[in-house]
Amino acid sequence: MEIQVYGEGTLRGVGRKAGARASRRPGGTIGRAVAAPPRRLFRHVLVPLDLSQRNERALRMVLALALQWRSRVTLFHVVQRVNALAPDELAAFYRKLVERSERELRRAARSFTERAIDARTEVRVGEPATEIVRATLRGAADLVVMGSHRVKPGSRQRGWGTTSYKVGIFCQCPILLVK
């Protein structure tokens, strides 16, 4: 899978008036449009996962993107905090969930590291949308790629209160939702 990004690079020598003569430029170029070498658009991609089977499409998309752009990938999971109880009461429960989540993320990271892609994992406990947005700021992510469900237009079902919707609203970097 190859991902095409249009509009990358800058053009020099564009915008001359019609009939203007081409002038010699430093470096041997003659006033023609010359594309600058492409830069790495997405150096760090954050991938929030809910550890379900629904993540497979998003993981395949990130793998293709990371191979093409030589991106560093952070696989990220948030263990949802139970707000009705004090965190101390559930410390052992959270510890087990974090350990299980770390194992699952390491397993998912193998498909990246086997292809020499720098893949890291991170697990947090809290509210998923909030923790994902914080992770983008903390880790200076250039892109977030996450799975999302399909929402039927005009339907009053779910969609507006989902984690992907909240991340899309509050995140400062681009977001790619994979359905």
N, C-alpha and C positions, 0 to 999 in steps of 0.2 A: 504494500500500500504506500503510495507516495502522496504527500500533501503538498498542494500547490499554494503558494502565497504570492498574490499579485501586488504590485506596487512597491516591491522591495528594491532598494538601491536608489541612487540619485542620478540625474542626467545632467551632464555639463554641455554647454554650447546650445542649449535649447532656448527658444524665445527670440532669435534674431529676426529682424524684419525680412520680409520676402525680398529676394534679390540681393541681400547683403553678401559680401564676399567672405569666404571662410578665412579666418586668420590662424596663423601658426600659434599653438599654445605650448607652454612649457611641457616637457615630457614627450614631445613629438606628435601630439594629437592635433589634428586639424579640426576646427570648429564644428565637428559632427557630434551628435549625441553619443556619449560613451557611458555605459552603465558602470557604476562603482561596484567593486567586488561585494558580494552579499555578506552581510554580517549575520551572526547567530541571533536570530530573533528571540528564541526561547532558551535561555541558558539554564533556567531552573524551573521545572514543572512540578507543581504540587498536585497529588492525586488522592483526594479523599475517597476512602473505600468504606462500605458498610459490611464487608466480609461476606456478602451473599453472592450467589451465582450471577446476579445482575451486573456485576462489575466486569465481566469478561470482555464485553465490547469496548468499554472504556480503556481497559488494560491493553487490548490490541491496538487501539488508536494511539495511546501514549507510547507504546513500543515503536510503532512506525515513526511517530514524530521524533522521538528521542534518537533513533538511528539516523534519521535525516538531518537533524539539527545538532547532533552531538550534545544533547541536553542532559543535565543532571536531573534525576527523578527522586522525589520524596513521596513514598507511599504513606498515607496518613489515615489514622482511624481515631474516632472519638467514642469513648465509652460514655453513654448517656448517664448523667448523674440523676439519681432519684432525689427530687427536691423536698419531698415530704419528710425525709429522715435526715438526721445529722450525719455528715460524712464519716465521723468516727465510728458510728454504729455499723457501717458497711465496709470498713477498711479491708477486711479479709476478702470479702466478696469482690470489691474493686480490684484488689491485687490479683486474684485469679483471672478475672476478665482481662486485665491488662496483659498478663502473661500469655493467655490464649491468643489475644489479639496480636501480640508481638510475634508469636510463632506463625500465625497465618500471614502476616505481612512479610516475614522473612521468606516464607514459601513463595509468595507472589513475586518477591524481588529477585528470585533466582532466574526467572526468564529474562530479566534485564542484565544481571551480572554475567550470565552465560554469554551474552553478546557484548561484553566489555562496556556496558553502560553503567555509569556511577549511579547506583540506586541506594537510597537510605530509607529507613523506616522511622516512624514516630507515632506514639500513642499518647493520647491525652484523655483526661476524664473531665466532663463538663457538658455544656450545651453544644451540639455539633456545629451549627452555623457560626456561633461566636468563636469557637475554637479554630475553625477553618480559616476565618477571616484573620484572626490573630496569627495563625501560622504563616499566612501569606506575608504579613508584615514582618514577622520575626525572621523568616527565612528568605526574604526578598525574592519571592516567587515572581516569575515573569508571566506565568500562565497557570490557570487551574483547569484541570480536566476532570470532570466528574459525571457519573451516570445520572440519568434523570428518567422519570416515567413520562409517558405521553399524556398530554392533557387535551381533551376534546374541546374545541372552540365552542363557546356558548354553554358548556356544561358547568353546573355549579358544584361539581364534585370537588375533589382535592386539587391542589395545584398552587394556590396563592400562599399557603402557609408552609410549603415544603422547605427542606433544607437547601435545595438547589436554588429556589427562588430567593431565599434570604441571602445566600452567599452572592448571588447575582446582583442584588441590590446594594450590598454593603462592601463588597470586595473592590479594591482599587486597581487590580490588574485584570487583563482579559480572562474570560471564562469560556471554555468549550464544554457544552452539555452534550453528552452522548446518549441517544435514546435507543 
